[in-house]
């Protein structure tokens, strides 16, 4: 049994998300507020878990990369109030760019492990249509003048092109093939009903009237290699990054319930998975996509696990090259069935700070489908040169049940 660093076990109870939309004036959420998206997710969590007394929630941590407008004003607190939680429930906002929701989870999980929280709600939101990444930011001129970072580090697509340079074996053909597979896996999971179970419908408003968002807007079912080969490479002439092998600009929100395992048992809350550990690691911002590699190595060393112990991987697909760099480093095949079983962000979208909880929600449900798997991993690259990884244990695995019996 791998011993967690926590003094108290932390469990992922349940997660939910809104359907993800395309950013922009024609997207499904063009006339919907960002805070209303996350409020919808929180309310659905409470509806699905009626045994949780809202007054027992100790904290609401909500991430947003661009914390302004309807994503500002300490959105963790404002969304808690708007969702109808008791006024005594506090909240805060958090930012670690793409890993915002992941950091909301790991930060509050640390509080649970230390015994200061019993139950928390953690998630993220990004309305890139209203708030493009970097809106209103004023990077210190010393970043470039003093050569602290390469100019390409401030444009995510350029960092992905740089990663191609570092890994010449990862060709555009490989990334396009990976992108097609992501679309196909997502479509298969959708047809099987797996995606719908993770979504809460959202009422939308536009010039044409009211609507209801019930499914993700970005996927392109039926995408072929020939389709992707014709796309432009906007970051370099004759480059390798296209709109087809990268996640788009998206709007959406996620939320999850985490709890101490003892509290979850006491309240009759489901246990989707148990946190084993987490790690964040900085890298050269110009190749930020490599971040998941050292973050994962750091966490494997800390937990005593090996990459071979991981039975399921949920890797955020900001760019296909970034996923393939991770797989190549660890000697995992491009089409390994353990990886992103339901497709990924290339298909369903990546509303920045919200995506970490999407990965966790899917892994939790995949654990239930795969009792033979003991450990799973969620990982993502992070803007300005970082990576984040969380390892989880499957409560449906026989060794987990034996551990629980021994602990009691």
C-alpha positions as CSV (number, residue, x, y, z in Angstrom):
1,X,0.0,0.0,0.0
2,X,1.4,3.4,-1.0
3,X,1.3,5.7,2.0
4,X,-0.2,9.1,1.2
5,X,1.5,12.1,2.6
6,X,-1.9,13.2,4.0
7,X,-2.6,12.7,7.7
8,X,-6.2,12.2,6.6
9,X,-7.5,10.7,3.4
10,X,-9.0,13.0,0.9
11,X,-11.6,11.8,-1.5
12,X,-13.2,13.1,-4.7
13,X,-16.9,12.7,-4.1
14,X,-18.4,13.9,-7.4
15,X,-17.7,16.3,-10.2
16,X,-19.8,18.1,-12.9
17,X,-19.4,20.6,-15.7
18,X,-21.4,22.6,-18.0
19,X,-21.3,21.8,-21.7
20,X,-18.3,23.6,-23.2
21,X,-19.0,26.2,-25.8
22,X,-17.0,28.0,-28.5
23,X,-15.8,31.4,-27.5
24,X,-17.0,34.3,-29.5
25,X,-20.2,36.1,-30.6
26,X,-21.7,33.0,-32.2
27,X,-20.9,30.6,-29.3
28,X,-23.7,29.2,-27.1
29,X,-22.6,31.2,-24.1
30,X,-22.1,34.6,-25.9
31,X,-24.9,36.2,-23.8
32,X,-24.4,34.1,-20.6
33,X,-22.4,35.3,-17.6
34,X,-19.3,33.4,-16.5
35,X,-20.4,33.4,-12.8
36,X,-23.8,32.0,-13.8
37,X,-22.0,29.0,-15.5
38,X,-20.2,28.1,-12.3
39,X,-23.3,28.7,-10.2
40,X,-25.1,26.2,-12.4
41,X,-22.4,23.6,-11.8
42,X,-22.5,24.1,-8.0
43,X,-26.2,23.8,-7.8
44,X,-26.2,20.6,-9.8
45,X,-23.6,19.1,-7.5
46,X,-25.9,19.8,-4.5
47,X,-28.9,18.4,-6.4
48,X,-27.1,15.2,-7.2
49,X,-25.9,14.8,-3.6
50,X,-28.8,15.6,-1.4
51,X,-27.3,13.9,1.6
52,X,-24.8,16.8,1.7
53,X,-26.1,19.6,4.0
54,X,-24.9,22.8,2.3
55,X,-24.1,24.2,5.7
56,X,-21.4,21.5,6.0
57,X,-19.4,23.0,3.1
58,X,-16.3,24.6,4.6
59,X,-14.9,26.4,1.6
60,X,-15.7,27.2,-2.1
61,X,-12.6,27.6,-4.2
62,X,-13.2,28.7,-7.8
63,X,-10.5,29.4,-10.4
64,X,-10.4,31.8,-13.3
65,X,-7.4,32.8,-15.4
66,X,-8.7,36.3,-16.2
67,X,-10.2,37.6,-13.0
68,X,-12.1,40.6,-14.1
69,X,-15.7,41.5,-14.9
70,X,-18.1,38.5,-14.3
71,X,-15.0,36.4,-13.4
72,X,-13.8,38.9,-10.8
73,X,-14.9,40.0,-7.3
74,X,-13.6,36.9,-5.5
75,X,-15.6,34.5,-7.6
76,X,-15.5,31.7,-5.1
77,X,-17.4,33.8,-2.6
78,X,-19.8,35.4,-5.1
79,X,-20.7,32.1,-6.7
80,X,-21.3,30.5,-3.3
81,X,-23.8,33.2,-2.5
82,X,-25.4,33.1,-5.9
83,X,-25.7,29.3,-5.6
84,X,-27.7,29.6,-2.4
85,X,-25.1,28.3,0.0
86,X,-25.5,29.6,3.6
87,X,-23.8,32.9,4.1
88,X,-21.4,31.3,6.6
89,X,-19.8,29.4,3.8
90,X,-16.7,31.3,2.7
91,X,-15.0,31.3,-0.7
92,X,-12.0,32.5,-2.6
93,X,-10.7,32.9,-6.1
94,X,-7.5,31.2,-7.4
95,X,-5.4,31.5,-10.5
96,X,-2.8,29.1,-12.0
97,X,-3.8,29.7,-15.6
98,X,-4.9,26.3,-17.2
99,X,-4.4,24.5,-13.9
100,X,-6.7,26.8,-11.9
101,X,-9.3,24.1,-11.1
102,X,-6.6,21.6,-10.5
103,X,-5.0,24.0,-8.0
104,X,-8.4,24.7,-6.4
105,X,-8.7,21.0,-5.8
106,X,-5.2,20.4,-4.5
107,X,-5.2,23.5,-2.3
108,X,-8.5,22.7,-0.6
109,X,-7.5,19.0,-0.4
110,X,-4.5,20.1,1.6
111,X,-6.8,21.8,4.1
112,X,-8.8,18.6,4.3
113,X,-5.7,16.5,4.8
114,X,-4.6,18.8,7.6
115,X,-8.0,18.5,9.3
116,X,-9.1,22.1,8.7
117,X,-11.9,21.3,6.3
118,X,-14.3,18.5,6.1
119,X,-16.1,19.2,2.8
120,X,-15.2,21.7,0.1
121,X,-16.4,22.6,-3.4
122,X,-13.6,23.3,-5.9
123,X,-13.8,24.2,-9.6
124,X,-13.1,26.7,-12.3
125,X,-14.6,28.8,-15.0
126,X,-13.4,30.5,-18.1
127,X,-15.5,32.6,-20.5
128,X,-12.9,33.2,-23.2
129,X,-15.5,34.9,-25.4
130,X,-15.9,37.7,-22.8
131,X,-12.3,37.5,-21.4
132,X,-9.6,36.4,-23.8
133,X,-6.5,35.1,-22.1
134,X,-4.3,38.0,-21.1
135,X,-7.0,40.6,-21.3
136,X,-5.9,43.6,-19.2
137,X,-2.6,42.0,-18.3
138,X,0.6,44.2,-18.2
139,X,3.6,41.9,-18.3
140,X,6.6,43.4,-16.7
141,X,9.0,44.6,-19.5
142,X,11.9,43.0,-17.7
143,X,10.5,39.6,-18.8
144,X,11.7,40.4,-22.3
145,X,14.2,43.2,-21.8
146,X,16.3,41.2,-19.3
147,X,15.7,37.9,-21.3
148,X,14.0,36.3,-18.4
149,X,11.8,34.5,-20.8
150,X,11.8,34.0,-24.6
151,X,9.3,36.2,-26.4
152,X,7.5,33.1,-27.6
153,X,6.7,32.1,-24.0
154,X,3.8,34.6,-24.0
155,X,2.0,33.0,-27.0
156,X,0.9,29.4,-26.2
157,X,0.8,28.4,-29.8
158,X,4.5,29.4,-30.2
159,X,5.4,27.4,-27.2
160,X,3.8,24.3,-28.8
161,X,5.9,25.0,-32.0
162,X,9.0,25.2,-29.8
163,X,8.1,21.8,-28.3
164,X,8.0,20.3,-31.8
165,X,11.5,21.7,-32.3
166,X,12.6,19.9,-29.1
167,X,11.0,16.6,-30.2
168,X,11.7,16.2,-34.0
169,X,10.3,12.7,-33.9
170,X,6.8,14.2,-33.1
171,X,5.8,15.2,-36.6
172,X,2.7,17.0,-37.7
173,X,1.4,13.8,-39.1
174,X,1.6,12.2,-35.6
175,X,-0.2,15.1,-34.0
176,X,-2.9,15.1,-36.6
177,X,-3.4,11.4,-36.1
178,X,-3.6,11.8,-32.4
179,X,-6.2,14.6,-32.9
180,X,-8.4,12.4,-35.1
181,X,-8.2,9.7,-32.5
182,X,-9.3,12.2,-29.8
183,X,-12.3,13.2,-31.9
184,X,-13.2,9.5,-32.5
185,X,-12.9,8.5,-28.8
186,X,-14.9,11.5,-27.7
187,X,-17.7,10.6,-30.2
188,X,-17.7,7.0,-29.0
189,X,-17.9,8.0,-25.4
190,X,-20.7,10.4,-26.2
191,X,-22.7,7.8,-28.0
192,X,-22.2,5.4,-25.0
193,X,-23.8,8.1,-22.7
194,X,-20.6,8.6,-20.7
195,X,-20.2,12.3,-21.5
196,X,-23.9,13.3,-20.9
197,X,-23.6,11.9,-17.3
198,X,-20.9,14.5,-16.6
199,X,-22.9,17.5,-17.9
200,X,-25.5,19.8,-16.4
201,X,-27.8,21.5,-19.0
202,X,-27.6,25.3,-19.1
203,X,-30.2,27.7,-20.2
204,X,-28.8,30.2,-22.8
205,X,-29.9,33.5,-24.2
206,X,-29.1,35.0,-27.5
207,X,-30.6,37.5,-30.0
208,X,-32.7,34.7,-31.4
209,X,-34.2,33.8,-27.9
210,X,-33.7,31.3,-25.2
211,X,-32.0,27.9,-25.7
212,X,-30.7,25.0,-23.7
213,X,-27.1,23.8,-23.9
214,X,-27.1,20.1,-23.4
215,X,-23.9,19.0,-25.2
216,X,-20.4,20.3,-26.0
217,X,-20.2,22.7,-29.0
218,X,-16.5,22.2,-30.1
219,X,-16.4,18.6,-31.2
220,X,-15.9,17.8,-34.9
221,X,-17.1,14.2,-35.4
222,X,-15.9,12.6,-38.6
223,X,-12.7,14.6,-38.7
224,X,-10.1,13.0,-41.1
225,X,-6.4,13.3,-41.5
226,X,-7.1,14.9,-44.9
227,X,-9.2,17.5,-43.2
228,X,-6.4,18.4,-40.8
229,X,-3.7,18.4,-43.4
230,X,-5.4,21.3,-45.2
231,X,-5.6,23.6,-42.1
232,X,-3.4,26.7,-41.8
233,X,-0.5,26.9,-39.3
234,X,-1.1,30.4,-37.8
235,X,2.0,30.5,-35.5
236,X,4.7,29.8,-38.1
237,X,4.8,29.5,-41.9
238,X,4.8,25.8,-42.6
239,X,4.5,25.1,-38.9
240,X,2.9,22.2,-37.2
241,X,0.2,23.6,-34.9
242,X,-3.2,24.1,-36.3
243,X,-6.8,24.6,-35.1
244,X,-7.2,20.8,-35.6
245,X,-4.5,19.5,-33.4
246,X,-4.9,21.9,-30.5
247,X,-7.8,22.8,-28.2
248,X,-9.8,25.8,-29.2
249,X,-11.0,28.9,-27.4
250,X,-13.8,27.9,-25.1
251,X,-16.3,28.9,-22.5
252,X,-17.4,26.6,-19.6
253,X,-17.3,25.8,-15.9
254,X,-16.6,22.8,-13.6
255,X,-17.2,22.0,-9.9
256,X,-16.4,19.1,-7.6
257,X,-17.0,18.0,-4.1
258,X,-14.1,16.8,-2.0
259,X,-14.2,15.6,1.5
260,X,-12.3,13.8,4.2
261,X,-12.9,10.1,3.7
262,X,-14.2,9.8,7.2
263,X,-16.7,12.6,6.6
264,X,-17.8,11.2,3.3
265,X,-18.5,7.8,5.0
266,X,-20.3,9.6,7.9
267,X,-22.6,11.5,5.5
268,X,-23.2,8.7,3.0
269,X,-21.5,10.5,0.2
270,X,-20.2,8.5,-2.7
271,X,-16.4,8.0,-3.0
272,X,-15.3,8.4,-6.6
273,X,-11.6,8.2,-5.9
274,X,-9.0,8.8,-3.2
275,X,-6.2,11.4,-3.6
276,X,-2.7,9.8,-3.4
277,X,-0.6,13.0,-4.0
278,X,0.0,15.9,-6.2
279,X,2.9,17.9,-7.6
280,X,3.6,21.1,-9.5
281,X,6.8,21.8,-11.3
282,X,8.2,24.8,-13.2
283,X,9.9,24.5,-16.6
284,X,11.2,26.9,-19.3
285,X,8.2,29.0,-20.2
286,X,9.1,28.8,-23.9
287,X,8.3,25.0,-23.8
288,X,5.6,25.0,-21.2
289,X,4.0,21.9,-22.8
290,X,6.7,19.7,-21.3
291,X,5.5,20.6,-17.8
292,X,3.6,17.4,-17.1
293,X,6.8,15.3,-17.5
294,X,8.8,16.7,-14.5
295,X,5.6,17.2,-12.4
296,X,4.8,13.5,-12.9
297,X,8.4,12.4,-12.2
298,X,8.4,14.4,-9.0
299,X,5.1,12.9,-7.9
300,X,6.1,9.3,-8.8
301,X,9.3,9.7,-6.7
302,X,7.3,11.2,-3.8
303,X,4.7,8.4,-3.8
304,X,7.0,5.5,-4.6
305,X,4.9,4.5,-7.6
306,X,6.2,3.8,-11.1
307,X,4.6,4.9,-14.4
308,X,3.8,1.3,-15.0
309,X,1.5,1.4,-11.9
310,X,-0.8,3.9,-13.6
311,X,-3.7,2.2,-15.2
312,X,-5.6,5.3,-16.5
313,X,-4.3,8.6,-17.7
314,X,-6.3,11.8,-18.2
315,X,-4.0,14.3,-19.9
316,X,-5.2,17.7,-20.9
317,X,-4.9,18.1,-24.6
318,X,-4.0,21.8,-24.9
319,X,-1.9,20.7,-27.9
320,X,-1.4,17.2,-29.3
321,X,2.4,17.7,-29.3
322,X,2.3,18.2,-25.6
323,X,0.5,15.0,-24.9
324,X,2.8,13.1,-27.3
325,X,5.9,14.5,-25.6
326,X,4.6,13.1,-22.3
327,X,3.9,9.7,-23.8
328,X,7.2,9.6,-25.6
329,X,9.1,10.5,-22.5
330,X,7.5,7.7,-20.5
331,X,7.6,5.1,-23.4
332,X,3.9,5.0,-23.8
333,X,2.4,4.4,-27.3
334,X,0.4,7.2,-29.0
335,X,-2.6,4.9,-29.1
336,X,-2.3,3.4,-25.6
337,X,-5.8,2.5,-24.5
338,X,-5.1,3.7,-21.0
339,X,-4.8,7.3,-22.2
340,X,-7.8,9.7,-22.5
341,X,-10.3,6.9,-23.0
342,X,-13.1,9.4,-23.8
343,X,-11.0,11.7,-26.0
344,X,-9.9,15.1,-24.7
345,X,-9.8,18.8,-25.0
346,X,-8.9,18.7,-28.7
347,X,-12.5,17.4,-29.1
348,X,-14.5,18.8,-26.2
349,X,-12.7,22.1,-25.5
350,X,-10.4,23.7,-22.9
351,X,-11.9,26.6,-21.0
352,X,-8.6,27.2,-19.3
353,X,-9.1,27.3,-15.5
354,X,-12.0,24.9,-15.6
355,X,-10.3,21.9,-17.2
356,X,-8.6,20.3,-14.3
357,X,-11.9,19.2,-12.8
358,X,-13.1,17.8,-16.1
359,X,-10.1,15.5,-16.1
360,X,-10.9,14.4,-12.6
361,X,-14.6,13.9,-13.2
362,X,-13.9,11.7,-16.1
363,X,-11.2,9.7,-14.3
364,X,-13.6,9.1,-11.4
365,X,-16.2,7.6,-13.7
366,X,-13.7,5.6,-15.6
367,X,-12.5,4.1,-12.3
368,X,-16.0,2.8,-11.7
369,X,-15.9,1.1,-15.2
370,X,-12.4,-0.3,-14.6
371,X,-12.2,-2.1,-11.2
372,X,-9.0,-3.8,-12.3
373,X,-7.2,-0.5,-12.3
374,X,-5.8,0.7,-9.0
375,X,-4.2,4.1,-9.8
376,X,-5.0,6.8,-12.3
377,X,-3.4,10.1,-13.1
378,X,-4.6,13.6,-14.1
379,X,-2.0,16.0,-15.6
380,X,-1.8,19.2,-17.6
381,X,0.7,21.7,-18.9
382,X,0.4,25.3,-17.5
383,X,1.1,28.7,-19.1
384,X,4.3,30.5,-18.2
385,X,6.1,27.2,-17.9
386,X,4.6,24.7,-15.4
387,X,3.1,21.3,-15.1
388,X,0.7,19.8,-12.6
389,X,-0.1,16.2,-11.8
390,X,-2.4,14.4,-9.4
391,X,-2.4,10.7,-8.7
392,X,-5.7,9.0,-7.6
393,X,-6.6,5.6,-6.2
394,X,-9.6,3.6,-7.4
395,X,-12.0,2.8,-4.5
396,X,-13.5,0.0,-6.6
397,X,-10.2,-1.9,-6.7
398,X,-9.9,-4.9,-4.3
399,X,-6.7,-3.7,-2.7
400,X,-8.4,-0.4,-1.8
401,X,-11.2,-2.3,-0.1
402,X,-8.6,-4.3,1.8
403,X,-6.8,-1.1,2.8
404,X,-10.1,0.3,4.1
405,X,-10.8,-2.8,6.1
406,X,-7.4,-2.7,7.7
407,X,-7.7,1.0,8.5
408,X,-10.9,0.3,10.4
